[in-house]
Amino acid sequence: MIKRVTGEQLLAIGIILIGLVMAWQIGDIPEEAGYAGIGPRFFPSLVVAGLIVAGGALLMQRRHRNGPDTILSDGEDDTEQLEAEEAAERGEANWNMFIIASGSLLAHMALIGLVGFTLAGTFLCFGICRALETRRPALDLVLSFLLAIGLFHLFKALGLNLPALMPGGLL
């Protein structure tokens, strides 16, 4: 009997390992280096927790989908059947969605210093909405702007300085 580790399980284990390595690296961030009221380790710790939880959830989801132990015999028929089922589950990649989402992220990183966090964040959120092919682009744009301006003011209240469109302004 052979237990087969799938690509999805390897991805989940990889996500958990990245989270653990990041957790180890957080210890190197000095506490006194922070310029905000919450400390410099707060947001990295949130990212680490998210990675470990997401990796664990992905691992458990895969485990429960196929049963606790997916055991295959040494026969080729079972392996081929499992590979065919997994290929059918995955479907085709949506490269258009990937390109739009990746382009939005890259544009956000390039524009944040030029146009400020609010407009760059609005562009990022709206780009993700377009990648997901939502049906209400005008509403997406308004909600993207409201989310970005809300985050800008939340970070400002926490004492984090983000690039603004107009120095000292609301945006």
NUDREN-546034 format. One record per residue (C-alpha): x negated, y, z; residue in one letter. Coordinates in steps of 0.2 Angstrom, whole numbers, padded with zeros to 4 digits, always signed. Layout:
BEGIN
XYZA...
END
This chain:
BEGIN
+0000+0000+0000M-0006+0017-0005I-0001+0034+0002K-0002+0047-0011R-0005+0065-0006V+0003+0077-0019T-0002+0094-0025G+0011+0102-0014E+0004+0094+0001Q-0014+0099-0003L-0008+0117-0006L+0001+0117+0011A-0015+0110+0019I-0025+0123+0010G-0014+0137+0016I-0015+0131+0034I-0034+0130+0033L-0035+0148+0026I-0025+0154+0041G-0036+0145+0053L-0052+0152+0045V-0044+0170+0045M-0040+0167+0064A-0058+0162+0067W-0064+0178+0058Q-0052+0189+0068I-0062+0186+0083G-0076+0196+0074D-0066+0212+0074I-0070+0223+0088P-0056+0229+0099E-0062+0247+0100E-0063+0249+0082A-0045+0253+0080G-0039+0270+0077Y-0021+0266+0080A-0011+0262+0095G-0008+0244+0091I-0026+0239+0089G-0036+0232+0074P-0032+0214+0076R-0013+0216+0076F-0009+0215+0057F-0022+0202+0053P-0015+0191+0067S+0003+0193+0059L-0005+0188+0042V-0013+0173+0050V+0003+0168+0059A+0013+0169+0043G+0000+0158+0033L+0000+0145+0046I+0019+0144+0048V+0021+0145+0029A+0009+0131+0026G+0017+0120+0040G+0034+0124+0033A+0029+0119+0015L+0021+0103+0022L+0036+0098+0032M+0048+0102+0017Q+0038+0091+0006R+0038+0077+0019R+0057+0078+0022H+0060+0079+0003R+0052+0062+0000N+0055+0054+0017G+0042+0053+0031P+0030+0041+0022D+0030+0041+0003T+0022+0024+0001I+0018+0017-0016L+0013+0000-0021S-0003-0003-0031D+0007-0005-0047G+0006+0008-0061E+0025+0009-0063D+0028+0017-0046D+0014+0030-0049T+0020+0034-0067E+0038+0035-0060Q+0033+0047-0046L+0023+0058-0058E+0038+0059-0070A+0049+0064-0055E+0037+0077-0049E+0035+0085-0067A+0054+0086-0069A+0056+0094-0052E+0042+0107-0056R+0050+0113-0072G+0041+0125-0084E+0031+0140-0077A+0038+0157-0080N+0023+0166-0086W+0033+0182-0089N+0037+0183-0071M+0019+0180-0066F+0012+0193-0077I+0025+0207-0072I+0022+0203-0053A+0003+0202-0055S+0003+0218-0065G+0014+0227-0052S+0002+0222-0038L-0013+0228-0048L-0005+0244-0053A+0000+0247-0035H-0018+0245-0029M-0025+0256-0043A-0011+0270-0040L-0010+0271-0021I-0025+0283-0020G-0018+0294-0034L+0000+0295-0031V+0002+0290-0012G+0009+0275-0003F+0027+0279-0006T+0027+0280-0025L+0014+0266-0027A+0025+0255-0015G+0041+0260-0025T+0032+0254-0041F+0027+0238-0033L+0044+0233-0026C+0053+0238-0042F+0040+0228-0052G+0044+0213-0041I+0063+0216-0044C+0060+0217-0063R+0049+0201-0062A+0064+0192-0053L+0075+0198-0067E+0088+0206-0055T+0104+0213-0063R+0104+0231-0056R+0089+0240-0060P+0095+0257-0054A+0100+0250-0037L+0083+0241-0037D+0074+0257-0039L+0083+0266-0025V+0081+0252-0013L+0062+0250-0018S+0060+0269-0014F+0069+0268+0002L+0059+0253+0008L+0043+0261+0003A+0047+0277+0012I+0053+0268+0027G+0037+0258+0028L+0027+0274+0026F+0035+0282+0041H+0034+0266+0051L+0015+0265+0048F+0014+0284+0052K+0023+0281+0068A+0011+0267+0073L-0003+0280+0070G-0009+0272+0053L-0014+0285+0040N-0008+0280+0023L-0012+0290+0007P+0003+0302+0004A+0008+0311-0012L+0007+0328-0004M-0005+0329+0011P+0006+0332+0027G+0022+0329+0017G+0036+0316+0020L+0030+0306+0005L
END
